[in-house]
Amino acid sequence: MKIRRILCVILSLSLFLGLIACGGQNSSEGVSSSSTSTTGTPSAEPEYILKLGHAFAITDNQHIATEMMAEQVFEKTNGAVKIEIYPASQLGNTTELIEAVYNGYQDICIDSLNTMEAFVPLCNIEAYPFLFDNTDQLVAFLNSELCDELLAEIGGDDLVLLGPQLRGARMLQATKPVRNLDDLKGLKIRTASMAILNYPWEVLGAANTNMAYNEIYTGLQQGTIDGQENPLQSSYSMGFQDIEKYVMKTYHVINFTAYFFNKQKFESLPIEYQEIIKEACEDSAAWRTETELASDAEYLKLFEEAGLEIIEVEDLDKWKEILEEPLKEKFPYLQDWVKRIKEFNATVK
């Protein structure tokens, strides 16, 4: 994703929205690319049908970007490649989706890299706490050869990772206020099952509760958990603001996602179709990143309008200091990449 084709992205989005306005999609079913094409007469039947599942709500920017990608692929291949999209965990939870793609039972999924850590531990680098100081550093990294190298190393012989894109900064959100480290002690926080996401909270004194993403709302509602930590846009699309009372501006992880393709399936496609898919992934990723960059302040305002208090945590530097050595001991295999990325960050102006 080195070269942003913003004009192409805008055109693709315009075409996509036009098609949605004309034809529409049933959001409760698997969503597929349109059966029309702007590049000529579409194939009578697709030559290739690829199945893509993800865990995000249909209102999430991740889903919208994925629909854009599928639409562009269908148009540019003249209907030869159709990507069917199954949102909101229709094909399984996050772990199940990753496993299905990794083992070849499903063709594509999209999520944060750390969701694949059970298969490739290096994926934990994406969620390493306080790895990036700000979104400018992350966006520069996503457009770098260093990121290409990381994705290729993670993909290995099993996956092709395309279209890395900003998901947003993870922030602690809860039914109780956390103004400093003392307030965090004993707070019941939902964390994903990956150690890179739950271990830091354990070190900081919180009480972790592992829970699937699609179970968070009920957990908050029933008081099983006091809070959770996700990007605001994703949290808002899931309706967590209906129950939460506080947003803490921790920015402890700045997440990015990528499309995960089963490598055997991807490389079985004609080269020309592979290139079209790569371009469509890059274009949708460019749109997603630009959208997320513009939405941070917007979603803070939306949470505030929903009645939540926005809190500036008093002692985040202390959090970083406390985490530094335990993270090095717990994740020694990540330290080379941590060093390389932080060196890269130092070059971003």
C-alpha positions in Angstrom: 0.0 0.0 0.0 2.9 2.3 -0.8 1.0 4.6 -3.3 -2.3 6.0 -2.3 -4.8 6.1 -5.2 -7.2 8.5 -3.4 -8.9 9.6 -6.6 -9.5 6.0 -7.5 -10.8 5.3 -4.1 -13.2 8.2 -4.3 -14.5 7.0 -7.7 -14.8 3.5 -6.4 -16.8 4.7 -3.4 -19.1 6.8 -5.6 -19.8 3.8 -7.8 -20.3 1.6 -4.8 -22.8 3.9 -3.1 -24.6 4.4 -6.4 -25.0 0.7 -6.8 -26.2 0.3 -3.2 -28.8 3.1 -3.7 -30.1 1.4 -6.9 -30.1 -2.2 -5.8 -29.3 -2.5 -2.1 -28.1 -5.4 -0.1 -29.8 -7.5 2.5 -27.6 -6.8 5.6 -28.8 -9.8 7.4 -27.5 -12.2 4.8 -24.1 -12.8 3.2 -23.2 -9.8 1.2 -21.8 -10.3 -2.3 -20.4 -8.1 -5.0 -22.9 -6.7 -7.5 -23.9 -8.6 -10.6 -23.2 -5.6 -12.9 -20.0 -4.2 -14.3 -18.7 -0.9 -15.6 -15.9 -2.5 -17.6 -18.0 -4.4 -20.1 -20.4 -7.3 -20.2 -20.1 -9.4 -17.0 -19.4 -13.1 -17.2 -22.6 -15.1 -17.2 -21.4 -16.9 -14.1 -18.4 -16.1 -12.0 -15.3 -18.2 -12.7 -14.3 -17.9 -9.0 -16.3 -17.4 -5.9 -14.4 -16.4 -2.8 -16.0 -16.5 0.7 -15.0 -13.8 3.1 -16.2 -13.8 6.8 -15.5 -11.2 9.5 -16.7 -10.3 13.0 -17.6 -6.6 12.5 -21.0 -5.0 12.5 -22.4 -4.0 9.1 -22.2 -0.3 10.2 -18.5 -0.6 10.9 -16.1 1.1 8.5 -14.3 -2.2 8.2 -17.4 -3.8 6.6 -17.9 -0.9 4.3 -14.3 -1.0 3.2 -14.6 -4.7 2.6 -17.8 -4.2 0.4 -15.9 -1.6 -1.6 -13.0 -4.1 -2.2 -15.4 -6.8 -3.3 -17.3 -4.5 -5.6 -14.1 -3.3 -7.3 -12.8 -6.8 -7.8 -16.1 -7.9 -9.4 -16.1 -4.9 -11.7 -12.4 -5.0 -12.7 -12.5 -8.8 -13.4 -15.7 -8.2 -15.5 -17.7 -10.5 -13.1 -15.2 -13.3 -13.2 -14.3 -13.0 -9.5 -17.1 -12.7 -6.9 -16.4 -12.2 -3.2 -19.2 -13.1 -0.9 -19.1 -11.3 2.4 -20.5 -12.7 5.6 -20.4 -10.0 8.4 -21.0 -10.0 12.1 -19.6 -13.5 12.9 -22.1 -15.3 10.7 -19.4 -17.9 9.8 -18.0 -18.0 13.4 -16.1 -15.9 15.9 -12.8 -14.2 15.2 -10.7 -17.2 16.2 -12.8 -19.6 14.1 -12.6 -17.4 11.1 -8.8 -17.1 11.3 -8.5 -20.9 11.7 -10.8 -21.5 8.7 -8.7 -19.3 6.4 -5.4 -20.7 7.7 -6.6 -24.3 7.1 -8.2 -23.5 3.8 -11.8 -24.0 4.7 -12.5 -20.3 4.0 -10.8 -18.1 1.5 -10.6 -14.7 3.1 -11.1 -12.9 6.4 -10.1 -9.5 7.7 -9.2 -8.5 11.3 -6.4 -7.2 13.4 -3.1 -9.1 12.9 -2.9 -10.1 16.6 -6.0 -12.3 16.1 -3.7 -14.8 14.3 -1.2 -15.1 17.1 -2.1 -18.7 17.8 -0.7 -19.6 14.3 2.0 -17.0 14.0 3.2 -15.5 17.3 4.9 -12.6 15.4 1.3 -11.3 14.8 1.4 -10.0 18.4 3.6 -7.1 17.2 0.5 -5.3 15.9 -1.0 -5.0 19.5 2.3 -4.3 21.4 1.4 -1.6 23.9 2.5 1.9 23.2 4.5 0.8 20.1 3.3 3.9 18.2 3.1 7.3 19.8 0.4 8.5 17.4 -1.5 7.6 14.3 0.9 9.5 12.0 3.6 7.1 12.9 1.4 4.1 12.2 0.1 5.4 8.9 3.7 6.0 7.7 4.6 2.5 8.7 1.6 1.0 6.8 3.0 2.7 3.7 6.5 1.5 4.2 8.7 -1.4 2.8 9.2 -2.4 6.5 5.5 -3.1 6.7 5.6 -5.1 3.5 8.4 -7.2 5.0 6.5 -7.8 8.2 3.4 -8.9 6.4 5.4 -11.3 4.1 7.1 -12.8 7.2 3.8 -13.3 8.9 2.1 -14.8 5.9 4.8 -17.3 5.3 3.7 -20.4 3.3 0.1 -20.2 4.4 -1.3 -16.7 3.9 -1.2 -13.6 1.8 -1.7 -10.4 3.8 -3.0 -7.4 1.8 -4.3 -3.9 2.4 -3.0 -3.0 5.8 -5.3 -0.2 7.2 -5.8 1.8 10.3 -8.5 0.4 12.5 -8.1 3.0 15.2 -6.7 3.6 18.7 -7.8 1.3 21.4 -9.2 3.1 24.4 -10.4 1.8 27.7 -14.1 2.3 28.1 -16.0 1.3 31.3 -19.0 1.8 33.6 -16.5 3.1 36.2 -14.0 6.0 35.9 -10.3 5.3 35.6 -8.4 8.6 36.2 -5.1 7.0 37.3 -3.5 3.6 37.8 -5.0 3.2 41.3 -8.5 3.3 39.7 -7.6 0.4 37.4 -6.9 -2.0 40.3 -9.5 -4.8 40.2 -11.5 -3.4 37.3 -13.1 -6.2 35.4 -12.0 -5.7 31.8 -13.0 -7.8 28.8 -9.9 -8.7 26.9 -9.5 -11.0 23.9 -7.8 -14.3 24.5 -4.5 -13.2 23.0 -1.8 -12.7 25.7 -0.5 -9.5 24.1 -4.0 -7.9 24.8 -4.7 -9.3 28.2 -1.2 -9.6 29.9 -0.6 -5.9 30.0 -3.8 -5.3 32.0 -2.8 -8.1 34.4 0.5 -6.4 35.0 -1.3 -3.1 35.6 -3.6 -4.6 38.2 -6.9 -5.1 36.3 -9.0 -8.2 36.5 -9.1 -9.8 33.0 -12.1 -11.6 31.6 -11.8 -13.3 28.3 -14.9 -13.0 26.2 -15.8 -13.1 22.4 -16.2 -9.8 20.7 -19.9 -10.4 20.0 -20.6 -11.2 23.7 -19.3 -7.8 25.1 -22.6 -6.0 25.0 -24.3 -8.7 27.1 -21.3 -8.8 29.4 -21.6 -5.0 30.1 -25.3 -5.2 30.4 -25.2 -8.0 33.0 -22.2 -6.6 34.9 -20.0 -9.6 34.1 -17.4 -7.0 33.0 -16.9 -3.3 34.0 -15.4 -2.3 30.7 -13.6 -3.2 27.5 -10.9 -1.8 25.3 -11.5 -1.3 21.6 -11.3 1.5 19.0 -14.2 3.9 19.5 -15.7 3.5 16.0 -16.0 -0.3 16.5 -17.4 0.2 20.0 -19.9 2.7 18.8 -21.1 0.4 16.0 -21.7 -2.3 18.6 -23.7 0.0 20.8 -21.5 -0.2 23.9 -22.1 3.5 24.6 -25.6 2.5 25.7 -24.2 1.0 28.8 -20.7 2.4 29.4 -20.3 5.7 31.3 -16.7 6.6 30.7 -14.1 6.8 27.9 -10.4 6.9 29.0 -8.1 8.3 26.4 -5.4 5.7 26.8 -4.4 5.2 23.1 -2.5 2.2 24.5 -2.6 0.3 21.1 -3.1 1.8 17.7 -4.6 -1.1 15.7 -4.4 -2.0 12.1 -6.1 -4.7 10.2 -5.3 -6.5 6.9 -7.1 -8.9 4.5 -5.9 -12.5 5.2 -6.1 -14.7 2.1 -5.5 -18.4 2.1 -2.3 -18.5 0.0 -3.0 -21.6 -1.9 -6.4 -20.3 -3.0 -5.0 -16.8 -3.8 -2.1 -18.2 -5.9 -4.5 -20.5 -7.8 -6.1 -17.4 -9.4 -4.8 -16.1 -12.7 -2.0 -13.5 -12.1 -4.1 -10.7 -13.6 -6.9 -11.4 -11.1 -4.3 -11.5 -8.2 -3.2 -8.0 -9.3 -6.7 -6.7 -9.4 -7.4 -8.0 -5.9 -4.2 -6.5 -4.6 -5.2 -3.1 -6.0 -8.7 -3.3 -4.7 -7.4 -4.2 -1.2 -5.0 -1.2 -1.3 -7.7 1.2 -2.5 -10.2 0.1 0.1 -7.5 0.3 2.8 -6.6 3.8 1.7 -10.3 4.8 2.1 -10.5 3.1 5.5 -7.4 4.8 6.8 -8.4 8.2 5.7 -11.8 7.7 7.2 -10.5 6.6 10.5 -8.0 9.5 10.7 -10.9 11.9 10.3 -13.2 10.1 12.7 -11.3 10.1 16.0 -12.5 13.4 17.2 -16.0 12.7 15.8 -16.4 9.6 17.8 -15.2 11.2 21.0 -17.9 13.7 20.5 -20.5 11.1 19.8 -19.6 9.3 23.0 -19.8 12.6 24.9 -23.2 13.3 23.3 -24.4 9.9 24.4 -23.7 11.0 28.0 -20.2 9.5 28.6 -17.5 11.4 30.4 -14.2 11.6 28.4 -11.2 11.2 30.8 -7.6 12.3 30.3 -5.6 9.7 32.3 -3.3 11.4 34.7 -0.3 9.0 34.7 0.0 7.2 31.4 3.8 7.6 31.5 3.7 5.5 34.7 1.7 2.8 32.8 4.4 2.7 30.1 7.2 2.5 32.7 5.6 -0.4 34.6 5.0 -2.4 31.4 8.4 -2.0 29.7 10.4 -4.8 31.4 7.5 -7.3 31.9 6.7 -7.0 28.2 10.3 -7.7 27.2 10.4 -10.8 29.4 7.0 -12.1 28.3 7.5 -11.4 24.5 11.3 -11.7 23.8 10.6 -12.9 20.3 9.0 -9.5 19.4 11.8 -7.3 20.6 13.7 -7.2 17.3 10.6 -5.9 15.5 9.8 -3.6 18.4 13.3 -2.1 18.0 13.0 -1.8 14.2 9.6 -0.2 14.3 10.6 2.3 17.0 13.6 3.2 15.0 11.4 3.7 12.0 9.0 5.9 14.1 11.9 8.1 15.0 12.2 9.0 11.3 8.6 10.1 10.9 8.1 13.9 11.1 
